[in-house]
Amino acid sequence: MDVIKPKGFIEAKIRYKNTNKIKIIRFNNQVLNGGKEFLAKQLLEGSPNLHIAYMLFGDGGTIGGQPKEISPSQDKLNGVTRIKKPVVAQSDSELPQVIFSVIVEDNEGNDSPLNEMGLELSDGTLFSLSTFADLNKTDQMEISWSWFVCIV
């Protein structure tokens, strides 16, 4: 029997103001137990008041520059939440996936390295989490983040 699992990946398009060049980085994420419980409740009850609402960015995702391991039971970021932005959600008509997007403007998140991010539900439950190498954002960078959640 095949098991249907939620998976995802993240894509960041970094636009540098001084050169207008764009750098694209991609990495995976992990759907946490809280996210799996949310999906099960949605299938069972269809709660319209509970949804993925925010993308969080934090500073506690690395040890010595290396991304930390993620435990499925985690319920918060490892460090301080430096940026919390409402997501724009859209579905993909070609694939069974939803894309959650935010733009981190040039004046946001410049005070510390960003190295973890999460999707947060409207009730504060952490749906998914990713850790990545330190990203030292400056006021010369605007980053468009797209978080893809697929059902495979």
C-alpha positions in Angstrom: 0.0 0.0 0.0 1.3 3.4 -0.9 1.3 6.1 1.8 0.6 9.6 0.8 3.1 12.0 2.4 3.4 15.8 2.5 6.8 17.0 1.2 8.2 20.3 0.3 11.0 22.5 -0.7 11.9 26.2 -0.5 13.1 28.5 -3.2 14.6 31.9 -2.5 15.3 34.5 -5.2 17.7 37.0 -3.9 17.8 40.3 -5.8 20.8 42.5 -5.2 19.9 46.2 -5.5 23.3 47.5 -6.6 23.6 45.0 -9.5 20.1 43.8 -10.1 21.5 40.3 -10.3 19.4 37.4 -9.0 20.7 34.4 -7.1 18.4 31.4 -6.6 18.9 29.0 -3.7 16.8 25.9 -3.0 16.6 23.5 0.0 14.2 21.0 1.5 12.0 21.3 4.6 10.4 18.9 7.0 6.6 18.8 7.7 6.4 18.5 11.5 4.0 16.4 13.6 1.9 19.5 14.1 1.6 19.9 10.3 0.7 16.3 9.8 -2.0 16.6 12.5 -3.3 19.7 10.8 -3.6 17.9 7.5 -5.4 15.0 9.1 -7.9 17.3 10.8 -8.5 19.2 7.5 -9.3 15.9 5.8 -11.6 14.8 8.6 -13.2 18.0 9.7 -12.4 20.6 7.1 -11.8 23.5 9.6 -12.1 26.7 7.6 -10.7 28.8 10.4 -7.4 27.0 10.6 -4.9 27.6 7.9 -1.2 28.3 7.1 -0.9 32.0 7.9 2.7 33.0 8.4 6.3 32.4 7.3 8.8 32.8 10.2 12.5 33.5 9.9 14.9 32.9 12.8 18.5 32.9 13.8 19.0 29.5 15.6 19.2 27.0 12.7 22.9 26.4 12.7 25.7 25.1 14.9 29.1 26.3 13.8 27.6 27.3 10.5 26.1 23.9 9.8 22.3 23.4 9.7 20.8 21.8 12.7 18.9 18.5 12.5 15.1 18.9 12.7 13.0 16.7 15.0 9.4 16.0 13.7 8.2 16.9 17.3 9.6 20.4 17.2 6.9 23.1 17.9 8.9 26.3 17.5 12.0 27.7 15.8 15.3 26.9 17.4 16.2 30.6 18.0 14.6 34.0 18.0 12.0 34.8 15.4 13.5 37.7 13.5 10.8 38.1 10.8 7.1 37.0 10.8 5.2 37.7 7.6 1.7 36.8 6.4 1.9 34.4 3.5 0.2 34.6 0.1 -1.1 31.1 -0.8 -1.8 29.8 -4.3 -2.4 26.3 -5.7 -0.7 24.8 -8.7 -3.2 23.6 -11.3 -0.6 21.2 -12.8 0.5 19.4 -9.6 -1.0 18.6 -6.2 0.9 21.4 -4.4 0.4 24.7 -2.7 2.9 27.5 -2.9 3.2 29.9 0.1 5.1 33.1 -0.7 6.5 36.2 1.0 8.9 39.0 0.1 11.5 40.1 2.7 12.2 43.7 1.8 15.6 45.3 1.8 14.9 46.9 5.2 13.9 43.7 7.0 16.0 41.1 8.8 19.3 42.9 8.5 20.4 42.7 12.2 21.4 39.0 12.4 22.0 35.9 10.2 18.9 34.1 9.0 19.3 30.3 9.1 15.9 28.8 9.8 12.4 29.3 8.7 9.0 27.8 9.4 5.4 27.9 8.3 3.0 28.7 11.1 -0.7 28.0 11.3 -3.3 30.6 12.3 -3.4 29.0 15.8 0.4 29.3 16.3 1.2 25.7 15.6 4.4 25.2 13.6 3.5 23.3 10.4 6.9 22.9 8.8 10.5 23.8 9.5 13.8 24.2 7.6 17.3 25.0 8.6 20.0 26.2 6.2 23.4 27.8 6.2 23.7 31.3 7.5 22.2 33.9 5.2 23.7 37.3 6.1 21.0 39.6 4.6 21.8 43.2 4.0 19.9 46.3 3.0 21.1 45.6 -0.6 19.0 42.4 -0.8 15.3 41.8 -1.4 14.4 38.1 -1.1 11.3 36.5 -2.6 10.6 33.2 -0.7 8.4 30.5 -2.1 7.6 27.5 0.0 6.2 24.5 -2.0 4.1 21.9 -0.1 3.4 18.9 -2.2 1.4 15.7 -1.6 3.3 12.7 -3.0 
